[in-house]
Amino acid sequence: MSGNEVHAEPAPDGRATRWDDHKTQNRLATLRLEAILNAAMLVVAEDGADASVRDIAQRAGVPRSVVYRVFTDRADLDEQLRVRILRDLSERLDPALDPHGTITEAIAFAVDSYIRWIVDYPRLHRFLSIGSRARREVGARTVTEAKADIATRVTGLAGAVLAANGVDTGLAESLAYGVVGLVDATVNRWLANPDHAIDADTLRGFLQSAIWNLIRGTFSDAGIDLQPTTSIAAVIAG
Protein backbone atom coordinates (compact mmCIF):
# COMPACT_ATOMS: atom_id res chain seq x y z
CA MET A 1 0.00 0.00 0.00
CA SER A 2 1.45 3.37 -1.00
CA GLY A 3 2.30 5.85 1.76
CA ASN A 4 0.61 8.54 -0.29
CA GLU A 5 -2.73 6.72 -0.42
CA VAL A 6 -5.62 8.79 0.84
CA HIS A 7 -8.31 6.96 2.83
CA ALA A 8 -11.87 8.06 2.15
CA GLU A 9 -14.01 9.00 5.14
CA PRO A 10 -16.91 6.59 5.72
CA ALA A 11 -20.19 7.83 4.32
CA PRO A 12 -22.55 9.20 7.01
CA ASP A 13 -25.20 6.80 8.24
CA GLY A 14 -28.49 7.84 6.65
CA ARG A 15 -30.38 6.68 9.71
CA ALA A 16 -28.54 9.16 11.94
CA THR A 17 -29.31 12.14 9.72
CA ARG A 18 -32.91 10.98 9.41
CA TRP A 19 -33.28 11.03 13.21
CA ASP A 20 -31.60 14.46 13.33
CA ASP A 21 -34.25 15.78 10.96
CA HIS A 22 -36.97 14.17 13.06
CA LYS A 23 -35.63 15.76 16.25
CA THR A 24 -35.40 19.14 14.55
CA GLN A 25 -39.01 18.91 13.35
CA ASN A 26 -40.18 17.93 16.84
CA ARG A 27 -38.27 20.83 18.36
CA LEU A 28 -39.81 23.29 15.91
CA ALA A 29 -43.30 21.89 16.53
CA THR A 30 -42.82 22.28 20.29
CA LEU A 31 -41.63 25.87 19.88
CA ARG A 32 -44.62 26.68 17.68
CA LEU A 33 -47.05 25.12 20.16
CA GLU A 34 -45.46 27.09 23.02
CA ALA A 35 -45.64 30.33 21.04
CA ILE A 36 -49.34 29.84 20.30
CA LEU A 37 -50.17 28.95 23.92
CA ASN A 38 -48.22 31.96 25.18
CA ALA A 39 -50.14 34.16 22.75
CA ALA A 40 -53.44 32.58 23.81
CA MET A 41 -52.73 33.32 27.46
CA LEU A 42 -51.98 36.96 26.67
CA VAL A 43 -55.09 37.40 24.50
CA VAL A 44 -57.44 35.71 26.98
CA ALA A 45 -55.92 37.67 29.88
CA GLU A 46 -56.65 40.90 27.98
CA ASP A 47 -59.89 40.15 26.11
CA GLY A 48 -61.46 37.34 28.10
CA ALA A 49 -62.94 33.98 27.22
CA ASP A 50 -64.47 35.32 23.98
CA ALA A 51 -61.05 35.68 22.34
CA SER A 52 -61.09 34.03 18.92
CA VAL A 53 -58.58 31.75 17.21
CA ARG A 54 -57.96 34.59 14.76
CA ASP A 55 -56.98 36.90 17.64
CA ILE A 56 -54.66 34.24 19.04
CA ALA A 57 -53.05 33.55 15.66
CA GLN A 58 -52.43 37.25 15.07
CA ARG A 59 -50.76 37.61 18.48
CA ALA A 60 -48.61 34.53 17.79
CA GLY A 61 -47.66 35.91 14.37
CA VAL A 62 -48.89 32.86 12.44
CA PRO A 63 -51.78 32.23 10.00
CA ARG A 64 -54.98 30.91 11.53
CA SER A 65 -54.52 27.69 9.55
CA VAL A 66 -51.27 27.00 11.40
CA VAL A 67 -53.11 27.00 14.73
CA TYR A 68 -55.34 24.23 13.42
CA ARG A 69 -52.31 22.27 12.24
CA VAL A 70 -50.79 22.44 15.72
CA PHE A 71 -54.05 21.72 17.59
CA THR A 72 -56.68 19.20 16.55
CA ASP A 73 -59.54 21.68 17.01
CA ARG A 74 -60.68 24.50 19.29
CA ALA A 75 -61.42 22.01 22.07
CA ASP A 76 -57.81 20.79 21.95
CA LEU A 77 -56.50 24.38 22.05
CA ASP A 78 -58.77 25.22 24.99
CA GLU A 79 -57.72 22.13 26.94
CA GLN A 80 -54.00 22.74 26.44
CA LEU A 81 -54.51 26.39 27.35
CA ARG A 82 -56.16 25.29 30.61
CA VAL A 83 -53.10 23.16 31.35
CA ARG A 84 -50.87 26.20 30.77
CA ILE A 85 -53.02 28.48 32.96
CA LEU A 86 -53.16 25.90 35.75
CA ARG A 87 -49.39 25.51 35.59
CA ASP A 88 -49.02 29.24 36.18
CA LEU A 89 -51.51 29.12 39.06
CA SER A 90 -49.81 26.06 40.53
CA GLU A 91 -46.49 27.91 40.67
CA ARG A 92 -48.22 30.52 42.84
CA LEU A 93 -49.97 28.00 45.09
CA ASP A 94 -47.31 25.31 45.55
CA PRO A 95 -45.50 27.07 48.43
CA ALA A 96 -48.85 27.65 50.16
CA LEU A 97 -49.69 23.95 49.96
CA ASP A 98 -46.53 23.11 51.91
CA PRO A 99 -47.48 25.19 54.95
CA HIS A 100 -45.27 26.48 57.75
CA GLY A 101 -45.77 28.75 60.76
CA THR A 102 -49.05 28.86 62.65
CA ILE A 103 -52.30 27.45 61.30
CA THR A 104 -53.83 30.88 60.71
CA GLU A 105 -50.62 32.12 59.06
CA ALA A 106 -50.70 29.13 56.71
CA ILE A 107 -54.36 29.76 55.86
CA ALA A 108 -53.72 33.46 55.28
CA PHE A 109 -50.76 32.74 52.99
CA ALA A 110 -52.72 30.21 50.92
CA VAL A 111 -55.77 32.46 50.55
CA ASP A 112 -53.67 35.53 49.80
CA SER A 113 -51.69 33.66 47.10
CA TYR A 114 -54.91 32.57 45.39
CA ILE A 115 -56.72 35.90 45.63
CA ARG A 116 -53.69 37.80 44.35
CA TRP A 117 -53.57 35.58 41.25
CA ILE A 118 -57.31 36.02 40.67
CA VAL A 119 -57.09 39.80 41.01
CA ASP A 120 -54.15 39.84 38.58
CA TYR A 121 -55.76 37.44 36.06
CA PRO A 122 -59.57 37.43 36.47
CA ARG A 123 -60.18 36.60 32.80
CA LEU A 124 -57.88 33.59 32.92
CA HIS A 125 -59.76 32.31 35.96
CA ARG A 126 -63.08 32.80 34.17
CA PHE A 127 -61.75 30.93 31.14
CA LEU A 128 -60.95 27.99 33.42
CA SER A 129 -64.56 28.07 34.62
CA ILE A 130 -66.48 28.48 31.35
CA GLY A 131 -64.14 27.85 28.41
CA SER A 132 -64.07 29.85 25.19
CA ARG A 133 -66.85 31.50 23.22
CA ALA A 134 -66.67 28.73 20.63
CA ARG A 135 -66.81 25.96 23.24
CA ARG A 136 -68.41 26.66 26.60
CA GLU A 137 -67.41 23.92 29.00
CA VAL A 138 -68.17 24.00 32.71
CA GLY A 139 -66.35 21.38 34.77
CA ALA A 140 -63.51 20.67 32.32
CA ARG A 141 -61.52 17.52 33.13
CA THR A 142 -58.23 19.39 33.56
CA VAL A 143 -59.74 21.84 36.05
CA THR A 144 -61.52 19.07 37.97
CA GLU A 145 -58.26 17.14 38.22
CA ALA A 146 -56.42 20.24 39.47
CA LYS A 147 -59.00 20.76 42.23
CA ALA A 148 -58.79 17.09 43.15
CA ASP A 149 -55.00 17.35 43.34
CA ILE A 150 -55.23 20.29 45.77
CA ALA A 151 -57.84 18.44 47.83
CA THR A 152 -55.57 15.39 47.95
CA ARG A 153 -52.70 17.46 49.30
CA VAL A 154 -54.95 19.05 51.94
CA THR A 155 -56.29 15.59 52.80
CA GLY A 156 -52.74 14.40 53.44
CA LEU A 157 -52.03 17.32 55.77
CA ALA A 158 -55.32 16.98 57.67
CA GLY A 159 -54.84 13.21 57.90
CA ALA A 160 -51.38 13.67 59.39
CA VAL A 161 -52.83 15.93 62.10
CA LEU A 162 -55.63 13.49 62.93
CA ALA A 163 -53.29 10.50 62.98
CA ALA A 164 -50.74 12.28 65.18
CA ASN A 165 -53.49 12.93 67.70
CA GLY A 166 -54.78 9.36 67.67
CA VAL A 167 -57.97 10.16 65.74
CA ASP A 168 -59.37 8.23 62.79
CA THR A 169 -58.31 9.93 59.54
CA GLY A 170 -61.64 9.37 57.78
CA LEU A 171 -62.66 13.00 58.24
CA ALA A 172 -59.59 14.31 56.41
CA GLU A 173 -60.95 13.94 52.88
CA SER A 174 -64.35 15.46 53.69
CA LEU A 175 -62.64 18.42 55.36
CA ALA A 176 -60.29 18.92 52.40
CA TYR A 177 -63.05 18.87 49.81
CA GLY A 178 -65.13 21.13 52.02
CA VAL A 179 -62.35 23.72 52.06
CA VAL A 180 -61.73 23.48 48.30
CA GLY A 181 -65.46 23.65 47.53
CA LEU A 182 -65.96 26.63 49.83
CA VAL A 183 -63.16 28.61 48.21
CA ASP A 184 -64.11 27.62 44.66
CA ALA A 185 -67.82 28.47 44.97
CA THR A 186 -67.18 31.74 46.81
CA VAL A 187 -64.55 32.99 44.37
CA ASN A 188 -66.54 31.98 41.28
CA ARG A 189 -69.59 33.84 42.52
CA TRP A 190 -67.49 36.90 43.41
CA LEU A 191 -66.00 36.99 39.91
CA ALA A 192 -69.38 36.43 38.25
CA ASN A 193 -70.78 39.54 39.97
CA PRO A 194 -69.38 42.54 38.06
CA ASP A 195 -70.42 44.92 40.83
CA HIS A 196 -68.56 42.93 43.50
CA ALA A 197 -70.66 43.32 46.64
CA ILE A 198 -67.38 43.15 48.57
CA ASP A 199 -63.84 44.10 47.60
CA ALA A 200 -60.89 41.72 47.29
CA ASP A 201 -59.57 42.46 50.78
CA THR A 202 -62.96 41.72 52.34
CA LEU A 203 -63.20 38.51 50.30
CA ARG A 204 -59.73 37.54 51.48
CA GLY A 205 -60.67 38.13 55.12
CA PHE A 206 -63.93 36.22 54.78
CA LEU A 207 -62.23 33.16 53.28
CA GLN A 208 -59.49 33.14 55.91
CA SER A 209 -62.07 33.28 58.70
CA ALA A 210 -64.39 30.72 57.09
CA ILE A 211 -61.60 28.21 56.47
CA TRP A 212 -60.23 28.64 59.99
CA ASN A 213 -63.66 28.10 61.55
CA LEU A 214 -64.32 25.05 59.38
CA ILE A 215 -60.98 23.49 60.33
CA ARG A 216 -61.23 24.39 64.02
CA GLY A 217 -64.81 23.09 64.27
CA THR A 218 -63.97 19.82 62.54
CA PHE A 219 -60.98 19.13 64.76
CA SER A 220 -62.83 20.27 67.88
CA ASP A 221 -65.54 17.69 67.16
CA ALA A 222 -62.73 15.12 66.92
CA GLY A 223 -61.41 16.16 70.34
CA ILE A 224 -58.45 18.21 69.08
CA ASP A 225 -58.19 21.75 70.41
CA LEU A 226 -56.67 24.15 67.91
CA GLN A 227 -55.74 27.74 68.60
CA PRO A 228 -54.90 30.45 66.04
CA THR A 229 -51.31 30.47 67.30
CA THR A 230 -50.89 26.69 67.14
CA SER A 231 -47.97 25.89 64.85
CA ILE A 232 -48.29 23.45 61.95
CA ALA A 233 -45.27 21.51 63.22
CA ALA A 234 -46.73 21.19 66.74
CA VAL A 235 -50.13 20.00 65.62
CA ILE A 236 -48.62 17.37 63.32
CA ALA A 237 -46.34 16.19 66.12
CA GLY A 238 -49.45 15.54 68.22
C-alpha positions in Angstrom: 0.0 0.0 0.0 1.5 3.4 -1.0 2.3 5.8 1.8 0.6 8.5 -0.3 -2.7 6.7 -0.4 -5.6 8.8 0.8 -8.3 7.0 2.8 -11.9 8.1 2.1 -14.0 9.0 5.1 -16.9 6.6 5.7 -20.2 7.8 4.3 -22.6 9.2 7.0 -25.2 6.8 8.2 -28.5 7.8 6.7 -30.4 6.7 9.7 -28.5 9.2 11.9 -29.3 12.1 9.7 -32.9 11.0 9.4 -33.3 11.0 13.2 -31.6 14.5 13.3 -34.3 15.8 11.0 -37.0 14.2 13.1 -35.6 15.8 16.3 -35.4 19.1 14.6 -39.0 18.9 13.4 -40.2 17.9 16.8 -38.3 20.8 18.4 -39.8 23.3 15.9 -43.3 21.9 16.5 -42.8 22.3 20.3 -41.6 25.9 19.9 -44.6 26.7 17.7 -47.0 25.1 20.2 -45.5 27.1 23.0 -45.6 30.3 21.0 -49.3 29.8 20.3 -50.2 29.0 23.9 -48.2 32.0 25.2 -50.1 34.2 22.8 -53.4 32.6 23.8 -52.7 33.3 27.5 -52.0 37.0 26.7 -55.1 37.4 24.5 -57.4 35.7 27.0 -55.9 37.7 29.9 -56.6 40.9 28.0 -59.9 40.1 26.1 -61.5 37.3 28.1 -62.9 34.0 27.2 -64.5 35.3 24.0 -61.1 35.7 22.3 -61.1 34.0 18.9 -58.6 31.8 17.2 -58.0 34.6 14.8 -57.0 36.9 17.6 -54.7 34.2 19.0 -53.1 33.5 15.7 -52.4 37.2 15.1 -50.8 37.6 18.5 -48.6 34.5 17.8 -47.7 35.9 14.4 -48.9 32.9 12.4 -51.8 32.2 10.0 -55.0 30.9 11.5 -54.5 27.7 9.5 -51.3 27.0 11.4 -53.1 27.0 14.7 -55.3 24.2 13.4 -52.3 22.3 12.2 -50.8 22.4 15.7 -54.1 21.7 17.6 -56.7 19.2 16.6 -59.5 21.7 17.0 -60.7 24.5 19.3 -61.4 22.0 22.1 -57.8 20.8 22.0 -56.5 24.4 22.1 -58.8 25.2 25.0 -57.7 22.1 26.9 -54.0 22.7 26.4 -54.5 26.4 27.3 -56.2 25.3 30.6 -53.1 23.2 31.3 -50.9 26.2 30.8 -53.0 28.5 33.0 -53.2 25.9 35.7 -49.4 25.5 35.6 -49.0 29.2 36.2 -51.5 29.1 39.1 -49.8 26.1 40.5 -46.5 27.9 40.7 -48.2 30.5 42.8 -50.0 28.0 45.1 -47.3 25.3 45.5 -45.5 27.1 48.4 -48.9 27.6 50.2 -49.7 23.9 50.0 -46.5 23.1 51.9 -47.5 25.2 55.0 -45.3 26.5 57.8 -45.8 28.8 60.8 -49.0 28.9 62.6 -52.3 27.5 61.3 -53.8 30.9 60.7 -50.6 32.1 59.1 -50.7 29.1 56.7 -54.4 29.8 55.9 -53.7 33.5 55.3 -50.8 32.7 53.0 -52.7 30.2 50.9 -55.8 32.5 50.6 -53.7 35.5 49.8 -51.7 33.7 47.1 -54.9 32.6 45.4 -56.7 35.9 45.6 -53.7 37.8 44.4 -53.6 35.6 41.3 -57.3 36.0 40.7 -57.1 39.8 41.0 -54.2 39.8 38.6 -55.8 37.4 36.1 -59.6 37.4 36.5 -60.2 36.6 32.8 -57.9 33.6 32.9 -59.8 32.3 36.0 -63.1 32.8 34.2 -61.8 30.9 31.1 -61.0 28.0 33.4 -64.6 28.1 34.6 -66.5 28.5 31.4 -64.1 27.8 28.4 -64.1 29.8 25.2 -66.9 31.5 23.2 -66.7 28.7 20.6 -66.8 26.0 23.2 -68.4 26.7 26.6 -67.4 23.9 29.0 -68.2 24.0 32.7 -66.3 21.4 34.8 -63.5 20.7 32.3 -61.5 17.5 33.1 -58.2 19.4 33.6 -59.7 21.8 36.0 -61.5 19.1 38.0 -58.3 17.1 38.2 -56.4 20.2 39.5 -59.0 20.8 42.2 -58.8 17.1 43.1 -55.0 17.3 43.3 -55.2 20.3 45.8 -57.8 18.4 47.8 -55.6 15.4 47.9 -52.7 17.5 49.3 -55.0 19.1 51.9 -56.3 15.6 52.8 -52.7 14.4 53.4 -52.0 17.3 55.8 -55.3 17.0 57.7 -54.8 13.2 57.9 -51.4 13.7 59.4 -52.8 15.9 62.1 -55.6 13.5 62.9 -53.3 10.5 63.0 -50.7 12.3 65.2 -53.5 12.9 67.7 -54.8 9.4 67.7 -58.0 10.2 65.7 -59.4 8.2 62.8 -58.3 9.9 59.5 -61.6 9.4 57.8 -62.7 13.0 58.2 -59.6 14.3 56.4 -60.9 13.9 52.9 -64.3 15.5 53.7 -62.6 18.4 55.4 -60.3 18.9 52.4 -63.1 18.9 49.8 -65.1 21.1 52.0 -62.4 23.7 52.1 -61.7 23.5 48.3 -65.5 23.7 47.5 -66.0 26.6 49.8 -63.2 28.6 48.2 -64.1 27.6 44.7 -67.8 28.5 45.0 -67.2 31.7 46.8 -64.5 33.0 44.4 -66.5 32.0 41.3 -69.6 33.8 42.5 -67.5 36.9 43.4 -66.0 37.0 39.9 -69.4 36.4 38.2 -70.8 39.5 40.0 -69.4 42.5 38.1 -70.4 44.9 40.8 -68.6 42.9 43.5 -70.7 43.3 46.6 -67.4 43.2 48.6 -63.8 44.1 47.6 -60.9 41.7 47.3 -59.6 42.5 50.8 -63.0 41.7 52.3 -63.2 38.5 50.3 -59.7 37.5 51.5 -60.7 38.1 55.1 -63.9 36.2 54.8 -62.2 33.2 53.3 -59.5 33.1 55.9 -62.1 33.3 58.7 -64.4 30.7 57.1 -61.6 28.2 56.5 -60.2 28.6 60.0 -63.7 28.1 61.6 -64.3 25.0 59.4 -61.0 23.5 60.3 -61.2 24.4 64.0 -64.8 23.1 64.3 -64.0 19.8 62.5 -61.0 19.1 64.8 -62.8 20.3 67.9 -65.5 17.7 67.2 -62.7 15.1 66.9 -61.4 16.2 70.3 -58.5 18.2 69.1 -58.2 21.8 70.4 -56.7 24.1 67.9 -55.7 27.7 68.6 -54.9 30.4 66.0 -51.3 30.5 67.3 -50.9 26.7 67.1 -48.0 25.9 64.8 -48.3 23.4 61.9 -45.3 21.5 63.2 -46.7 21.2 66.7 -50.1 20.0 65.6 -48.6 17.4 63.3 -46.3 16.2 66.1 -49.5 15.5 68.2 
